[in-house]
Amino acid sequence: MSQSNYTREYVVQPDDQLMAIAYHQDVDYFELLALNPQYHLNPDLIRPGEIVLLPAIPEETEDEEAESSVPNVRKMPVSQEGCIEGEPACTVKPIHDVLFFTQENDKDTYYTLGELACEELETEISYVEELMQDYREIVESVPDEATAVKQDLIEHVKKKEMWVKKADQAGLIKANSKPKTKEDNLPSQDFIKASIKELGRQRELIFEYHPFFSQVSEDVLKRKKLEQIDSELALLNKQLQKEPAYQKSDYKPVDQSKMGQIKQREVAQHGLIEILSISRNQLVYIRQEFFELHRETYFDQSNMGEELREALATRDTTAIFNALKNEITQGISEEKQQSAVGKIELKLKEWKLADSSFFEKWSASKSLKNAEGETKFAISSEAQLLRFSAQAALKSDVDLSKGKIDLNIGVQADLALAEGKIEAKAYLPYEKGYPIGISYLDANLNVAKVPLGCFRLNAGVSLRCFVGASASASAGASILLSPSIALEVDEDIGSVGLKGEAFAGAQAGGELTGALEWQSPQNLGKPDFEQLLKFATGGAVSFGLGAGIDFRIELYGVTFYFTCSARLVFGPGASGSFGTEVDGEKLWELAKVIFCALEVANNRKLNNVDSNAFTYFYRATYLGFSLPGLVIQSAIIEGKASIEKEWIKRITALEKKEYKIAEAYQVSKSVLTEQTISGIPMSRLPVETIAMMLDILVTTFIFSFDLDDYKQEEQQQKAIMLLLTIGVKTWRKFEEVLIRMNSEAKKGGDKDLFDNMARINAILDWEEQKDFNIWVHNLADGIPSQSKPVQKAFKIKSLNNKQKIQKRKLIKEQVIKLKNYKQTDELYV
């Protein structure tokens, strides 16, 4: 099913803003951005006439009727005196079927059934097969791995929720009644409120900004900018007062209050029983409730004799029949023996299942393992449920070796149903990748979320339902049947287990392995994914995630960990998470994710990265610029111990003027060398890194005068210009850079912002100051133009010797004025 089935088009109007469109249409802002990846990196770049995709308006329809047709579980008829009616005790009742149960507690028994019991059993089997057919239809419509999108999974999950509810009412399985809630994203209204607050602060700063050295009046430029901001604030406030167009939610489980069509009844006992029926020549399933109610009246239980046990172990059909006949007819006169077993004699002789691995149940004895220690036939309740779900989906027998299973997408799998084992490889939750979100704090300190491309898991899934005689059954079938899947880490062995959350008391079992892959926002719609990291058995750790957080990067001691939400693996409604240690070589891949996240979130505080990890990344990035022989990629993969050592050395050495000069020389050289940036846009560098580079370049700029090194002077000024022009694309980032413009990027206040603006102005001549002030005001527009070249923060002109001398003289005067130096003081900016 294509994405167009779930979307509608909206034509952008004049004065529209993306967050306002989301608010007016009552669409989640995160979902709107996820549907329109062209706006991920710059949501403000929106033009009249463009087409924006919105989620389709859900039709107001009643939930599909799911009336239960649970057959009445009848007791044997009774006489007026209250006695159970039936054949006289002296009558030899013909046996119409022989049943072998696969469960452990019936390992040494079998059951014989008369005609009336077979009729009731047939009704029961037919009803369970109806449920199996309902499930089969769901699996047949499961989303395709290659074409699925998020909404496909949401719709499929709803179908499975309905089926689980129906199966629960039938007594087939015990469902978990715990309500599921939708994923909480920040309402579009809050995005507008945060924008109003940020724009108000921006107005304050523009109003207070008085260029320290400008000889040209800034009144006209400032008035124009303030009028523009006031107009934007008025528009945002007006939009905030409008009523939303309609109500729309992303993921809603089945509304249990609308399940009235499903007949409610008290279920005495939940569960299914797997039976080998001789008359049907196949494995069949009945409800535990049905069997418990009728075992004393319909099912004649017999203990298996040694002769029959040995016959079953050797799979000799003739021997099995003879052994059964001997046990059934024991105590019956010879002339009546044929009437007792005649109905099943032909079935026994045609018994094809004598070649089935089912018979390993007896040949493997109680351990259920062969001489090589391999499990041959798993008999736990979970293994039975696994075979039930697989056979329901595939309409085949227990010996099927391959088929499609339902992991909320259709996945081809290798099957070993007798052993209770399924293995599959697939892209989860689907090949196109799940839209992930980065979480940050907005201007009002609310949690906000915007998309950051897509994640997927190139996964290996192994479901095993046999764990040995001493352990409890592990999960497998519940994962296939359940609409929602949970991840759970077994810390003892470091593996990621799975469990079906729809099942009451479901255990974690099976195993998930693979490689996490990320598709950056600019590659959305392409087949390009980058591998972030791998995890396997022994490498998983248990880390929790906050509400609404899709992933998190953390640093403990010298080790990095990446934690992943179950949503990124199994889609909407999945719960739990797992973490894995990050190999040093993969730190660069994670750094690229963080740098992209910073740009998308406009350099706000990310909830996806802990403070220790973030500090490491911006310091390592700075050292990639400031240390000879490094680029930022090689610096980031150095590891915590190495980076911390270099950082301490740097802070100590900064007290010396010679070190400052050397660091400024290396930083300016690196900024002007394309290889240093290691292939990422400079606009994605952390504000802390840019702030420290600007600080060292501005601080030492005047030192080159004393050395009469015009080449270095020019190189530093070019580096400053590039860092501002290419590294700072938004007003907010500019503000954050200025506040942190010191040797360790410590956050200051508004005074530091204006002081550092003046420091930059102090090293510019009059023409450059004029360019810089215009650039500052234009930066506040926040909307880059694709039709015009990038405006430089200031232009650097070629000067003759006389002009160079004049420029140096002017800058010295400005620095003395700025810092209130005496003529005898050593100058630095």
N, C-alpha and C positions, 0 to 999 in steps of 0.2 A: 504494500500500500504506500502510495507516495505521500510526501509531506503536504501537497496541495489539498488533500482531503481534510486537513485539519487547520487550514489557514484561510484568511480572506485578505483582500488588498485595501489599503488606505492610501489616498493620494495626499501628499504633504501640501499644506496650505501656507500662505505667507504668515510669518511670525510663529509658525509651529516650532516646538521643541520636542525632542524625542520623549523626555520624561513627562511632558505635558500631554502628549498623545497617549502615553500609557495611562496616565491618570484619568483623562477624559473618557477613555474606552474601558476603564476599570480592568486593565490588563496588568499583570505583574511586570514590573520594569525589567527584572532579570529575564523573564520569559520573552519579553519583546526584543531584548538585545540578542538572546539566543536564536531567535527566528531571523534576525537581521545582522549577520556577522560583519557586513560591510561597515557597521558603525561601532564595532567593538573598540577600536583604538581611538576613535574620536566621535563620541555620541553627539557632539555639538555640530558636526559637519553635516548638516541636513538642509536640503534645498527644496523650494516649492516645485511641485510637479513630480518629485521622486515617489516611487512606490515603496511603502512600508508594509511588511506582512504582519498581520495580527492573528491571534488564535481565532478559529471559527467560533461563532456563537453557538453554544450547545443547544440542541433542540429540546423543548419542554415536552418530554415523553415520559410515560410511566415506565418503571423498571419492567423488563421482560418477565412475563408470568412464569413462575417456576413451581407450579403446584406439585406437591409431593404425591406420588402414587404408591406410597409404601403399602405393600400388601398386608392384610391383616394376619398377624401371627397367631394362627388358630391352635387351640389345644385339641387333643383327641376328643371325639364326641363321647358324651356320657349318657348313661341310661337314666330313667326316672329315679332309680334308687341311688344315683350318684356315682355309679361304678363306670369305669372306662369301658366303652364298647370295643369289641374286637373279636378275632377268631377264638374259638374255644381252645383252652390250653392243650387239649389232646390233639388238636389239628396241626398238621405239618404245613407251615406257611411257606409258599414258594419265595425264594430269594430273588429279587429283581435287580439288586445291585450290591456291590461290595465297595466300601470306601476305605481308603488309607489316608490318614491325616499326616501332614508334613511336620507338624509342630512337635517339639521335643517330648512333651508329656504324653503324647500318643504314639511314641516311637515303637512300642511293642504291642500295639493293639490295632484292630481293624473293626469295622462296623458293617453289619448286614442290614438290608432294608427290604421291607415287604412292599406290596403294590401301593397301598395308601401312603406310606412314607415316601415312596418315590414320586408320587404325584405332588406331595407338598414340597419335596426337595426340588422338583422341576420348576415349580412356581417361584421358589426362592432363588434358584440359579438364574432364572429368566429375569427376575427383578434386578439382581446384581449386574447381570449383563447389560441391562438397560442403562444403569449408571456407568458402566464401562463404555458403552456406546456414546453417551453424552460427553464423557471425558475424551474419547477418541475424536469426536467432532471438534473439540477445542484444540487438540493437538494438531489436527489437520489444518486448522486455520492459524497456527502459530506464526508470528512474524518471521520473515526470512532474514537470516543473519546479514546478508549482503545489502539489503535495501531498507531494513527497519530503521525507524526514527523513534524518538522518545514517546510520541503519542501512541504509536503502535503498541508499545509495551504497556502503556496505561490502559488501553482498551482491552488488551489480552488479559491483564491482571484482573480486571473487573469480571470477565467471563469465568476465570478460575475461582474468584471469590464466591460467585454464585454457585458453582459446582461444589465447592467445599462445604458451603452452608447446607446444600441439599444432601450431600453425603453424610454430614453430621446428623441431620434430622433422621436420616435413614438408619443411623447407627453403624454405618460402615467405618467411619473414622471419628475420632474425637477432636473437634476443632477448637482452636484457641479463640475465646471470645474477647480477648483484649483488643480494644478499638485501636485502629491505626489513624494517625493524623497526617495531614499533608505537610510537606516541607515548607517551613516558614521562610519567606523571603521578605525583604523590606518593601512595604507598600509604596507605590509610586508617589503618593502624597508626601511621604517623608523625604523622598528624593528632592521634591520641589522645596520643601521647608529648609532642607540642608543647603540647597543652592541659594535660597534667599539670604541665609545667614552668611555664606561665603561671599556672596556679591556685596552684602552690606559691609563686610570687613574690607573688601577690596576698595570700596568707595571711600572708606575712612582713610586708607593708606594713600590713595591717589590725592585726596584732599590735603593731607598733611605733607605730601612730598614737595619740597622746595629744593630744586637743584642747587647744590652748595656753591658751584663755581659758574653757573650759566650766566652769560651776559645778555642772553636773549630772553625776553619775557615769555614765561610759560603760561600766562593767564588764559590765552585763547585756547591753547591745546588742552589745558586742564579743564576749562569750562565745558568744552566739547565732550571730553571723556566722561565727566560727571553727568552730563545730560543723557548720554548713552546708557550709563549704568542705571540712572533713575528710571529711564524708559523700560529697561529690562526688569527691574524690580517691580514696577507697576504691572507689567505683563504677567510676571510670575504670581503676584498676589491676586490678580484677576483670575488666572487659571485655577488657583487654589480654591476659589469660591464656587467654581462650576460643579454641577452634579455629574457623577460618572454616568456613562451611557448605559451600561449593563453590568450585571454581576457575572464573574467568570472565575473559576478556580482551576488550578493546574491538576493536582492529583487528588482524587477522592475515592476512598474505598467504597465498596457497596454500602449504601445506607441501610443499616439493619432495621431501621424503623419502617422501611418500605418493603420488608420481606414478608408481609402478611400473607401473600399467596402461598408461601411454603407452610404446609401444615405443621403446627407445633405439636409435639408429643413428648412424653417422657420416655427416654431410652434407658432400658434396664442395664445394658452393657454395650459399650462400643468395641468395635474391632471386626476383623474378618478372619476367616479360616480357609486355608488352602487344602483342597481335597483332591486326591487321585481317584476318579470314578471309573470303575471297570466298564460299566454300561455305556458311558460317554467316551471312553478311551482318551481321556484328557484330564488336565488339571482344571478344576473349577473352584469357584469361590462362593462362600455363604457368609452371612453375618454371624458374629459370635452370639448375638442376642437370640437368633433363631435356633441355633444349636443348643444353647443352654436351656431354652424353654422346652425342647423336644427330645433331648438326649435320653430321657428315661422312658419315653413312650414310643418314639419313632426309630431310634437308633439302638440296635442290639449290639452291644460291645462284646468282643471276644479277645482274649489274650492270645498273642501269636505263639504258636508252638515252635520248637526247634526245627522241625522239618520245613515249615513255611519260611522261617527266617533264613535258613540256608538256601532254599529255592530262590527267594528274592535276591539274595546276594549273588547267586550264579546267573540270574536273569534267564533261567530255563523256564519257558512258558508252560511246557507240559508238566514240569515238576511243581510249578506254582499252582496250576489247576488241581493236580492230584493232592497236594498238601492242603489246599483250601477245602476241597471236597471232603477229605478225611476229617478235617476239623469241624466243618459245618454239619456233616452227617453223623458225627459221633453220637451214639445213643439212639439213632433213628433206624428203624428196620430197613432191611435192604430193599424191599419192594417200594418203599416211600422215598428213598434217597434221590431218585431221578426227579421226582416232583419238586424236591427242595432246591436242587442246583441246576435244573434243566434250563431255566431262564437266562443263566449267565454263562453256561458252558461254551456257547458259540462265541460270546464276547471275549472270553478268556483266550480262546484259541486264536482270535484275530488281534490279540493285544499287541499293538505296535509299540507301545510305550515301554515294552520290555527292553528296548535299546536305548532308552532315555537315561540321561545322567541322573534322573530322579532316583534310580536304584542305588546310586552311590551312597544314599542315606543309610542303607543297611550294610553294604560292603565295607564302608568306612568305619563302622562301629560307632560308639558314642562320641568319639573325638571328632567325627565328621571329616577326617583327614586321611589321605592315603599314605603309603609308606614313605613318599618323598615329602610329606608334611604339607601338601597342598590341599586347600579346602575344595571339596568336591560337590557338596550340596549343603547350602546354608539353610537352616530351619528356624531362625529367629523370626519373630513377628514382623520385624522390619524387612527381612529378606522376602517374606511372603508378600508384603505390601509392595516391595519393589517389583517382584514378578507380576503382581496384579497390575500395577501401573504401566509397566512395559507392555504386557500383553493387551491391556486395554487400549493403549495408544497404537500398537502395531498390529493387533488382531492376528497374532501368530502364537507359536508354541514356545516352550521353555528353551528349546535348543537353538533359537534364532541367534545368530552371531553378530549381525549388524542391523542398525535401524535408526530412525530419527527420534530423539527425545526432546522434551520440552523444558528448556531453561529460561522460559519467557521469550526465547527465540528458538527456532528449529535447529537442532544440532545433530549431525551424524555421529553415531557413537559405536564403539565396540562393546558388545554385550556378552556377558557370561551369567545368564539369569539363574542357572542352577546354583552357581557360587554366590549369587547376590552381588554382582560386580558390574559396573558400567564405567567406561572410560571414554572421554571425548576431548577433542581440541577445537577451540572456537575463539572468535573475537567476542568478548563480553564487554558491555551488555549487547553490543552489536558492532558491525564492522565500521560504520561511519563514526563511531565514537560518541560518548555521552557528553553533552555540554556541561562543563564544570564552572563553578563560580569561585571568585576570590572574595573573601570577606574582609571588611575594613570598618573603621569608625568614621562616620561622617562628621560634619561640622557641629551637629547637635549631640554628638557622642552616641548616636544610635548605630546599630550594626547594619551595614549596607552590603549589598552583594551585586557584582556584575560579572558577566561571562569572561572566561579566559580560554577560549578554544575548546578542545574536546580531549577526553581521556578514553582509552580502552585498554583492556587486558588481553594480550595474546596468551590465552589461558589453556591450561591442562586441567581437566576436572575428572576426579576419580571418586566414584561412589562405591563404598564397600559396606555390606550389611552382615558380614561374618567376622566376629572378633574372638571366637574361641569359646569353650564351654564355661569358663569362669567369669567372663565379662558380660556386661549387658549389651544389648543390641545397639549398634551405631546407626546413624542416620543415612538414608539413601533415598528411599521411596518418598519420604515426606518432602524432599527437595524437589522431586519431579511434580508432585501433586500440588504443592503449596503455591499460592500466588505471590507470596513474599518470602524471600530467602535472607537468612542472617549469616553473618560471618563471625566466627569465634576462634580465637587463637588457643591452641594447646601449648602452654609455655613449657611443659616438660620435654616435649620433642620439637618445639618450634615450628609447628605446622598450622596452616589455616584450615579449619574445619567449616562445614556448612550445616545448616539445619533449616527445616521448613517451619517458618514461624506460625503458619496457620494451624499447626498441630499442637494440641495441649501436651506439655511436657516433652516436646521434641528435643532430642539430643543432637549434639554436633557430631558429625562423622564425615567420612570421605576426606578429600583433600583438594586444595586449590593451589596451583603453582602457575608460574608464567612470567611475562615481562610487561610492565606498565609502559604504555606508549602515549605520547602527547602530540596533539596537532595544534600549532600556534594559531592565533586569530587570523593572521595574514594568509594562512594556508587552508582555511576552511573551504570545503567544497572540493579540495584536491585529495589525491590518495596519499599525501605526504604526512607520515607520522614519524616522530623521533622516539627511539627507545630511551626511557629514563632510567630504569633499573630492573633487575631481575630478582625474583625471590623463589625459594625452593624449600623443601623440607629441612628443618633445622635452622632456617634463617628468619622466621617470623617472630615478632614480639608483640605484646599486647599494649597498645596505647589508645586512650580514649580521644574522641573528638568532641568539640563543643557543638551545640545545636546549629544546624545549617552549614557547618564547615565541611567541605568536600575532601580536603587534604591538608596536611600540616607537615612542616619541616622543622625538626628540633635538633638541638645540639646538647648532648649530655657528656660532660668531660671532654674527651677528644673525639667522640663518635657522633656521627650524624644519623638521624633516623627519619624515615619518610612514612607517614601514616595515611592510609587511604580509606575513604568511606565505602561502605558496601554499595552505595548508590552508583558509584563509578563502575562497579562490576556487574550488578544485577538490576540496575535501573530503579525507577521510582518505587518507593515502598520498602526497599531492602534496608536492613538495619545492621548495626555493628560496624567494626572496622578492624584493620590489621596494620601492623607496622613492620618495617624491615630496615636493617642496617644498610647504610649507603656506602658503597665502595668509593674510595677516593677519586677514581677516574670518572665516576658519575656525578661528582659535585658540580662540574661545569654544566651538565645537562640541567641540573636543578637550579643552578644560578640563572640560566637563561629563562626558566619558568618564572623565577622571582623577579628578574628585571622586566620581563614582559608584564607581570602582574602590577609592578609599580607604575608602569606607563598607563595601563588600563585604569587603575584606581587613582590616577593623577597624584601619585606619591603620598597617599595617605597611609596611616598605620595599618599594616596587614595583620589580620588574625591568623593567617596561614603559615606564618613564620615566627618562631619564638625569638626573643630579643637576643639571645646568645648567638643563634644561627645568623640572624640578620647582621649583627655587629661583625661577625666573621666575614660575611660576604662583602660588605662595603669596605672593610679594612684591607682585605685581600685584593680587592679591585684597585684600591689606591696604590698598594704596593706594586701591583702590576704596571702602574704608570711611573712610579718613583724609583724602582730598583732597576739597575742596568741588567740586561739579559733576560728580562721577564716580559710577558704580555699578560693580560688579565686572565686568560684561560689557564696558563701554567701556574699563575699565582694562586688561583682558587683551588686547584687540585693539590696544592702543597700540603694541606692538612692543618689542623688546629695548632699543634705544637710548633711547627715551623713558622707559621704566620704570627703567633703570639710572641715568639722570640724576636722576630724581625721588628715587630711593632714596639716592643719595649726598647729595643736598641734605637729605633728612630726617635721616640719621645725624649730619650736621654740626650741624643745627639743634637736635637733641635735647639739646644741652648747655645750652640756654636754658630757664628755667622757663616763660617766656611761650609758647614753642612747644609745650611739653608740655601746657600747659593748653588751648591751641587745638586740638591734635591729639586730646586726650581729649574735648573738646566735640564735635568733628566725628565721632569714632568712635561716641560714645554716641548722637548724633543719627542716624547711619547705621544702627546696629544696630536702632534703634526704628522705622526707616522701611522698610517692606516692599519698596519698589522697589529698594533697594540690593542685595538678594540676587539680583536678576535672574532670579527664578523657580525657583531651586534650593533644596532644603531646607537649612536652616542646619546640620543634622547632617552634611552632606557637606563642609563647609569644612575645609581642612587644619588639622591640629593646630597648625602653626606660626602660621597666621593668627590662630586663636582665642587662642593663647598670647600673642601680641604685643598683641592688643586687651585681654585681661584685664590684662596688665602695665601698659599706659598708664592704664587706668581705675582700677586699684587704686593705682598709684603716686601719681596726682594727686587721689585722692578727697578727701583731707584739705585740699587747696588751696582747695576751694570753701568751707570753713569760714571762712578768712580773708577771702574775698570776700563772705561772708554771702549766698551764692547757693544757697538751699535747692532751688530748681528744678533747677539743674545737679547738685546733690548727689543729688537723687532720680532724675534722668535717668541718671546714671552707675551708680547702684545697680541700677536696673531693667535697664540694658544688661548689667551683670555677671550678674544673675540669668538673663536670657534666654540669654546665651552658654553658661552652665552647663546650664540646663534643656533647651534645644532643641539647642544645638550639641554637647553631650557626652552621648551615649547609652550608652556602654559604659565599664567600668572601665578598660580598656586606654587608651582615648582620654583619659580623665581623667588617668591617670598620665603619658601623653606630653605633655599640655598643661602640667601642673605642672612637669615637668622642663625645659620650654622657655620658661617664663614670664619672658622678658626682652625687651629692646628689639629683638633680632635673631633671636629664637627659636633661640639656640644651645643644644644639648643639654647638660644638666647631669647630676647624679647624684642618688642618693637623698636626700642632705642638701637639695638644691635643692627636691626634691619636698615634703618636710615643711616647709621654710621658706616655700614659696609657699602651701601649705595654711594655714599660720599667718597669712600676709599677708591672705588672704581672710577668715579668721576675725576679724582685727583690725579690719576695717571694718564688722563686724556687731554689733548689740546682742545682749543675752543670748538673747532669743527667736529672733532670726534665726540665731544660732550653733547653737541647739538644732535648728532646722529643717535647717540645713546639715549637721550631723553625722549626722542620721537619713538625709538624702539620700545622703550619702557611703556609708553602710553599705548602703542599698537599691540603690545603683548597682552594688554588687558582685554582686548577684543576676544581673545580665546578661540577665534575661528581662522585657521590658516587658509590661505588661498592656494588652490592647485593651479590656477591660471597664471599666477605671478611667481617670479623667482623668490627664494627665501630672502627676507630682508636681514642684512647683517646688523649685529648689535652696534657696530660703528665701522666706518671705512678707514683703512690704513693707507695713507698716500705715500708715494715715494718722495723723499726729501733730499735736497742738496745739503751740503755741509753747513751752510749758514742757517737753513731752516731747522736742521737737527739741533744746532746749538740753541736756537731760540726756543725750540720745543722743550729741551732739557731744562732751560732756565725757567720757563713757565711752570713746568711740573714741579720743580723744586720749590718754587714760591707757593704753589698750591698745597704741597705736602706740609710745608712749614706752617701755613695758615690753618690747615686741617688739624694738625697735631699740636699746634701752638708751640712749635719748636723754637729754640734759640739758634742763632746762626752757628754756634759752636757744637751743637748736638749732632750725633750721628743719625742720619735720616733713614727711616724706613716707613713704609705705608701701613 
